[in-house]
Amino acid sequence: MMELLLSTAPRWALVHAPALLVMVPLFLAPILTLLPSGRIAWLLSIAATVASLLCALILLVQVQTSPTGVVGYDVGNWPMPIGIVLRVDALNAMILLLVSAIGVLASIFSWPTVVAEVREAKHSLFYSAFLVCFAGLCGVTITGDAFNLFVFLEISSISTYVLVALGGGRDRRALPAAFNYLIMGTIGASFYVIGIGFLYAATGTLNIADIASQLPALAGNRSVEAGFAFILVGLGLKAALWPLHQWLPNAYSYSPSFVTMFLSATATKVALYALIRFLFTVFRPEYAFEQASFTWLLMPLGLAAMIACSFQAVFQTDVRRMLAYSSVAQVGYMILGVSVGTIAGLSAGLFHLLNHAMIKGALFMAVAGVVLTYQGTTIRDFAGLGRSAPWTMTGFAIAALSLIGVPLTAGFQSKLQLGYALFEQGWWWAVVLVVFSSFLAVIYMGRVLEAVFFQPPLNPRKTRKEAPVLLLVPLWILALANIYFGITTEFPLSLARDAAAAAFGLEGLR
């Protein structure tokens, strides 16, 4: 099917797919601000994300069929290292596919929630900010230039602050949440760009491949080690690495439902991709300072996130806040896989990254359905909804079971792969902690499921009322994906393994 896409796509689309993937939503965004109708802006946002998804599929096929496993694009025909280059290998092809696919589903899902939670006069502006954010995330993923990555990181971040703040029409707490997000995001971006400055001082280049090729000759260089430290902290903050996650719970809890869903499935995943790109392609696991960071920093912080944030989720009464802390715990799983420092560990972390995007996307879509139809987000508000909103809550239940790691779900498969990678290293004690964290997930998700299916509704007169169809369709696509990829793991697992292999080599950026 993908080969058919290549054969039927026009030549200009095949040649310019890397640029079109970012430029279509970015150039369309300012046009949306001029539209008088939010509905037209919504339809155009769907069209833009679909165009980007088609470009992502084209790039994935080109990468898989290329003899070098690489697709390159020199912006303005300026070759590297002089000009800005876009480079796609198996690692960022996987992330581009994830972001664009979630973007399409999020766009379809968005209209009922935007109508309910954003002032009508702001609808066009909202979709414009969404496309800017979407283009920024794609740009971070596809660029081969370290400073250009910072530019796209800020493009996505600034538009995200606007999206979070637009929730102030529903909940005034969205405004301080957006301000806190802005402050923490600015600190993270500042740390990253300072780190890039140190690397530029040591290497004289901003091209990621060039930096990587020069670092082996700079062993022991203090500027390189300082740059590594700043980049690790900056991107760790963007990825909500514990304990740099303090911006996330409020941002997820008080944003418009669409924003929470989209950010949970994409933003931290893209930041984690950028961190992986630097850890494995630029600095390399063989460097002593990076090996020390795996052993004494990333691995302990990943384990701490799994346990501490799962405990915090247990004591939450607001479902969105519970899922926010759960997201930080799941980032811990991914970081633990990264800290193993092997292809098996990295592929397990990337596999969980894919699966977690599907899980949290479905969970927050279902919560959005409850917000729309029953105007509540606490566990008490979910009581009895299994009978009054069975389609919405069944989709929620499937994603919740996947989050826990029940067999025949995608979440179980990714935890299984992580367990294999940990056992290969003899880290049986880490496997015990993964199981314990999953047990905590049983507790906090079990509290919600018990209320949904085994408690009477707070209002006995509450009639059956499902979420809108535009919400149920993408919800069930993600819910069924959690089951399908829990049974047949070939496609996502092969993507993750190819991505991990590409991360360990320089060929993905040349």
LUMSE-929218 format. One record per residue (C-alpha): z, y, x. Coordinates in Angstrom, 3 decimals, m for minus. Layout:
N
c3;c2;c1
Z;Y;X
...
end
This chain:
510
c3;c2;c1
0.000;0.000;0.000
0.878;2.390;2.815
m2.348;1.514;4.618
m4.156;2.435;1.381
m2.461;5.842;1.543
m3.910;6.383;5.013
m7.383;5.307;3.969
m7.493;7.545;0.894
m5.791;10.657;2.290
m8.141;13.441;3.451
m8.508;13.887;7.187
m6.858;17.322;7.219
m3.755;15.799;5.607
m3.614;13.052;8.239
m4.004;15.503;11.117
m1.635;18.187;9.848
0.959;15.993;8.089
3.810;16.963;10.508
3.309;20.672;9.824
2.553;20.299;6.106
5.761;18.366;5.527
7.760;21.478;6.448
5.350;24.274;5.616
4.571;23.356;1.983
8.166;23.802;0.713
8.882;26.666;3.131
5.843;28.745;2.085
6.291;27.917;m1.596
9.949;29.039;m1.614
9.341;32.839;m1.629
6.737;32.425;m4.373
9.363;30.851;m6.631
11.539;33.954;m6.443
8.780;35.915;m8.193
8.434;33.523;m11.117
9.900;34.653;m14.447
10.421;31.077;m15.646
12.938;28.718;m14.086
11.137;25.747;m15.628
7.958;26.564;m13.692
10.032;26.910;m10.517
11.523;23.488;m11.222
8.095;21.881;m11.662
6.823;23.489;m8.458
9.899;22.234;m6.562
9.028;18.707;m7.706
5.443;19.192;m6.544
6.597;20.480;m3.141
8.987;17.590;m2.524
6.378;15.055;m3.643
3.901;16.581;m1.171
6.502;16.280;1.593
7.228;12.672;0.612
3.523;11.812;0.866
3.438;13.432;4.326
6.524;11.445;5.335
4.874;8.203;4.209
1.702;9.093;6.141
3.770;9.775;9.261
5.706;6.520;8.899
2.477;4.513;8.717
0.971;6.439;11.632
4.066;5.770;13.751
4.058;2.074;12.868
0.332;1.692;13.631
0.216;3.916;16.718
m0.018;2.079;20.087
2.639;4.423;21.491
4.785;4.549;18.357
4.556;8.348;18.386
2.834;11.062;16.360
2.624;14.463;18.030
1.626;17.897;16.788
1.318;20.975;18.999
2.028;24.065;16.899
m0.651;26.698;17.505
m2.375;24.295;19.942
0.158;25.262;22.623
0.968;22.075;24.546
4.459;21.054;25.630
6.569;22.325;27.306
5.146;25.819;26.695
4.799;25.697;22.921
6.856;24.307;20.064
5.967;20.705;19.351
6.589;18.443;16.385
7.150;14.822;17.381
7.695;11.827;15.115
8.879;8.412;16.250
10.558;5.576;14.352
13.916;7.377;14.397
12.964;10.623;12.705
10.259;8.978;10.583
13.081;7.055;8.889
15.137;10.217;8.322
12.100;12.165;7.037
11.398;9.411;4.533
15.036;9.468;3.402
15.267;13.260;3.026
11.933;13.609;1.213
12.599;10.675;m1.141
16.032;12.020;m2.036
14.441;15.472;m2.417
12.031;14.155;m5.048
14.761;12.371;m7.024
17.073;15.370;m6.725
14.346;17.719;m7.972
13.701;15.593;m11.057
17.424;15.249;m11.727
18.166;18.939;m11.223
16.876;20.657;m14.341
19.607;19.709;m16.882
22.373;20.496;m14.385
20.868;23.821;m13.299
20.464;24.918;m16.928
24.100;24.078;m17.633
25.701;25.412;m14.439
23.555;28.280;m13.112
22.862;31.549;m14.912
19.357;31.635;m16.376
18.409;34.745;m14.402
19.141;32.856;m11.167
17.121;29.700;m11.874
14.047;30.719;m9.884
16.205;31.956;m7.007
18.125;28.675;m7.072
14.980;26.569;m6.691
13.695;28.887;m3.992
16.923;28.374;m2.016
16.646;24.618;m2.570
13.132;24.485;m1.085
14.268;26.558;1.907
17.160;24.139;2.439
14.852;21.140;2.047
12.313;22.571;4.517
15.098;23.342;6.996
16.410;19.771;6.896
12.903;18.404;7.431
12.370;20.877;10.280
15.575;19.806;12.040
14.380;16.222;11.821
10.809;16.676;13.023
11.025;19.289;15.782
10.762;18.354;19.446
12.249;21.645;20.649
16.021;22.079;21.072
16.122;25.770;20.156
13.740;25.271;17.230
16.208;22.664;15.981
18.854;25.411;15.938
16.513;27.699;13.968
15.861;25.060;11.319
19.556;24.162;11.269
20.356;27.761;10.361
17.533;27.932;7.815
18.999;24.949;5.977
22.594;26.163;6.375
22.083;29.726;5.121
20.233;28.528;2.040
22.981;25.950;1.454
25.618;28.685;1.407
23.596;30.395;m1.340
23.285;27.163;m3.320
27.032;26.517;m3.131
27.877;30.110;m4.085
25.599;29.963;m7.142
28.135;27.540;m8.586
30.391;30.573;m9.086
28.913;30.936;m12.540
30.639;27.673;m13.537
33.659;27.642;m11.240
34.853;30.723;m9.370
36.272;28.457;m6.662
32.671;27.929;m5.513
32.715;31.387;m3.906
35.605;30.772;m1.449
34.187;27.269;m0.855
30.854;28.832;0.121
32.599;31.350;2.377
34.597;28.601;4.100
31.402;26.587;4.494
29.688;29.649;5.990
32.445;30.235;8.542
32.668;26.608;9.636
28.891;26.202;9.646
28.484;29.324;11.775
31.031;28.013;14.256
29.192;24.698;14.462
25.811;26.368;14.969
27.310;28.683;17.610
28.714;25.748;19.555
25.350;24.010;19.395
23.343;27.006;20.634
25.859;27.629;23.445
25.356;24.015;24.508
21.592;24.500;24.496
22.112;27.591;26.656
23.947;25.507;29.244
21.155;22.932;29.243
18.516;25.652;29.612
20.425;27.105;32.556
20.404;23.682;34.226
16.858;22.561;33.390
14.838;25.708;32.632
13.277;24.205;29.501
13.988;23.867;25.782
11.657;20.954;25.097
13.792;17.902;24.281
11.598;15.482;26.246
11.561;17.792;29.264
15.339;18.177;29.195
15.750;14.421;29.002
13.392;13.809;31.925
15.259;16.259;34.190
18.836;15.214;33.468
18.884;12.059;35.677
18.423;14.284;38.737
21.333;16.509;37.646
24.132;13.943;37.769
27.497;15.670;38.033
26.108;19.075;37.071
28.879;21.020;35.300
26.444;22.976;33.136
25.005;19.737;31.768
28.454;18.334;30.990
29.535;21.595;29.351
26.345;21.628;27.297
27.038;18.068;26.170
30.552;19.005;25.042
29.401;22.049;23.061
26.548;20.165;21.387
28.840;17.270;20.480
31.369;19.577;18.803
28.732;21.726;17.077
26.756;18.854;15.577
29.961;16.930;14.880
31.103;19.814;12.699
27.780;19.892;10.869
27.992;16.121;10.304
31.575;16.395;8.938
33.009;14.291;11.757
36.774;13.943;11.301
38.758;16.223;11.857
35.936;18.806;11.711
35.295;18.054;8.046
37.512;20.641;6.366
34.567;22.522;4.853
33.271;19.475;2.999
35.803;18.649;0.203
35.682;22.109;m1.407
31.925;22.450;m0.938
31.347;19.142;m2.735
33.982;19.766;m5.422
33.008;23.246;m6.625
29.237;23.421;m6.022
26.718;22.958;m8.830
26.338;19.224;m9.489
22.798;19.187;m8.135
23.901;20.792;m4.852
26.717;18.284;m4.378
24.362;15.380;m4.966
21.644;16.661;m2.637
23.985;17.657;0.208
25.938;14.395;0.100
22.745;12.375;0.452
20.953;14.479;3.079
22.765;17.288;4.933
25.330;15.302;6.897
22.711;12.600;7.510
20.336;15.066;9.168
23.154;16.501;11.328
24.080;12.969;12.363
20.435;12.314;13.232
20.436;15.371;15.513
23.620;14.124;17.191
22.092;10.666;17.701
18.929;12.224;19.143
20.947;14.025;21.805
23.324;11.137;22.507
20.667;8.487;22.991
17.418;10.259;23.869
18.529;13.305;25.840
21.811;12.432;27.562
21.604;8.604;27.495
24.527;6.165;27.119
24.453;5.305;30.860
25.868;8.703;31.830
29.552;8.431;32.694
30.630;11.463;30.650
28.828;10.143;27.557
30.279;6.662;27.986
33.723;8.239;28.161
33.011;10.198;24.970
32.048;6.974;23.186
35.225;5.204;24.275
37.815;7.969;24.044
36.385;10.327;21.429
33.763;9.014;19.012
35.191;5.543;18.502
38.794;6.755;17.834
37.557;9.567;15.574
35.313;7.173;13.630
38.210;4.794;13.047
40.541;7.666;12.138
38.024;8.985;9.603
37.683;5.560;7.991
41.428;5.174;7.483
42.743;8.734;7.060
40.095;9.953;4.620
40.194;6.710;2.630
43.944;7.263;2.216
43.273;10.846;1.132
40.731;9.611;m1.407
43.315;7.235;m2.889
45.569;10.149;m3.879
42.883;12.367;m5.443
42.714;12.853;m9.204
39.403;14.742;m9.226
36.508;12.294;m8.882
34.243;14.700;m6.990
36.991;15.453;m4.475
37.673;11.733;m4.141
34.015;11.077;m3.366
34.010;13.976;m0.882
36.815;12.414;1.165
35.062;9.069;0.807
31.958;10.641;2.369
33.926;11.654;5.464
35.271;8.103;5.682
31.723;6.716;5.468
30.616;9.072;8.260
33.342;7.321;10.237
31.543;3.991;9.755
28.322;5.520;11.073
30.062;7.121;14.060
31.776;3.821;14.836
28.373;2.130;15.004
27.080;4.911;17.257
30.097;4.599;19.573
29.296;0.946;20.290
26.492;2.318;22.464
24.114;m0.597;21.878
20.929;m1.037;19.859
22.816;m3.351;17.477
25.581;m0.803;16.950
23.207;2.118;16.495
20.971;0.210;14.084
24.070;m0.731;12.042
25.110;2.927;11.919
21.607;4.031;10.879
21.396;1.237;8.313
24.646;2.458;6.761
23.300;6.015;6.854
20.372;4.932;4.664
22.534;2.936;2.291
25.204;5.608;1.998
22.590;8.169;0.963
21.582;5.890;m1.926
25.215;5.176;m2.829
26.484;8.748;m2.863
23.331;10.048;m4.492
23.860;7.658;m7.424
27.605;8.346;m7.660
27.229;12.121;m7.765
24.353;11.863;m10.259
26.607;9.867;m12.587
29.434;12.376;m12.132
26.964;15.152;m12.971
26.190;13.302;m16.203
29.876;13.314;m17.098
30.141;17.017;m16.274
27.177;17.784;m18.527
28.173;15.669;m21.512
31.983;15.681;m21.390
32.828;18.693;m19.172
35.308;16.870;m16.972
35.679;15.594;m13.416
39.196;14.116;m13.355
39.913;10.405;m13.618
41.493;11.050;m17.048
38.208;12.575;m18.197
36.437;9.318;m17.315
38.683;7.215;m19.589
36.698;5.165;m22.079
33.301;6.408;m20.941
32.125;2.848;m20.383
31.798;2.594;m24.162
30.593;6.108;m24.972
28.159;6.454;m22.032
27.353;2.873;m20.932
24.091;3.633;m19.099
25.610;6.443;m17.069
28.760;4.524;m16.227
26.999;1.250;m15.412
24.901;3.106;m12.849
28.113;4.634;m11.501
29.757;1.193;m11.348
26.878;m0.346;m9.379
27.044;2.426;m6.780
30.858;2.166;m6.665
30.668;m1.570;m5.963
28.122;m0.870;m3.235
30.467;1.709;m1.707
33.266;m0.859;m1.668
30.955;m3.409;m0.055
30.718;m6.099;m2.735
28.230;m8.876;m1.814
24.655;m8.481;m3.111
24.847;m4.699;m2.717
23.409;m2.460;m0.007
26.877;m1.337;1.069
27.883;m4.915;1.831
24.799;m5.463;3.982
25.403;m2.382;6.136
29.084;m3.273;6.671
27.992;m6.795;7.560
25.601;m5.466;10.216
28.346;m3.211;11.576
30.670;m6.201;11.773
28.073;m8.182;13.761
27.676;m5.304;16.234
31.449;m4.953;16.670
31.944;m8.692;17.182
29.226;m8.668;19.857
31.442;m6.276;21.822
34.576;m8.282;21.127
36.012;m5.486;18.964
37.550;m7.794;16.375
40.349;m5.300;15.802
37.769;m2.689;14.733
36.387;m5.206;12.212
39.916;m5.570;10.811
40.092;m1.790;10.348
36.675;m1.762;8.637
37.933;m4.412;6.197
41.157;m2.441;5.636
39.172;0.725;4.924
37.062;m1.228;2.428
40.280;m2.397;0.768
41.300;1.260;0.375
37.893;1.887;m1.218
38.723;m0.865;m3.719
41.855;1.095;m4.649
40.362;4.547;m5.109
37.127;3.430;m6.741
39.039;0.828;m8.746
41.151;3.582;m10.302
38.025;5.224;m11.673
36.424;1.976;m12.836
39.635;0.960;m14.583
39.693;4.249;m16.474
36.008;3.924;m17.374
35.999;0.349;m18.648
39.595;m0.590;m19.464
41.249;2.539;m20.842
40.788;4.098;m24.290
39.160;7.525;m24.444
41.442;10.536;m24.505
39.673;11.677;m27.642
39.335;8.737;m30.082
36.635;10.665;m31.950
34.483;10.881;m28.854
31.072;9.623;m29.928
28.498;7.871;m27.801
26.663;10.451;m25.737
24.581;9.614;m22.693
23.458;11.902;m19.900
19.943;13.392;m20.251
16.998;11.139;m19.483
15.987;13.344;m16.537
19.332;12.453;m14.998
19.414;8.773;m15.961
15.999;7.915;m14.480
16.744;8.928;m10.839
20.312;7.597;m11.231
19.027;4.162;m12.107
16.354;4.236;m9.420
19.137;4.643;m6.852
21.437;2.161;m8.604
18.741;m0.534;m8.674
17.862;0.271;m5.057
21.476;m0.540;m4.150
21.044;m3.971;m5.702
17.519;m4.617;m4.445
18.323;m3.702;m0.832
21.558;m5.674;m1.121
19.467;m8.783;m1.737
16.322;m7.990;0.287
17.217;m6.020;3.408
13.961;m6.422;5.321
12.544;m2.919;4.787
15.599;m0.679;5.416
16.967;m2.923;8.162
13.625;m2.962;9.981
13.486;0.837;9.705
16.983;1.102;11.188
16.260;m1.335;14.033
12.992;0.379;14.939
14.785;3.735;14.805
17.542;2.502;17.107
15.011;1.117;19.573
13.136;4.435;19.577
16.366;6.374;20.182
16.933;4.471;23.421
13.525;5.423;24.859
11.748;8.643;25.767
8.478;7.479;24.282
9.484;8.860;20.873
9.268;12.423;22.152
6.303;12.329;24.496
end
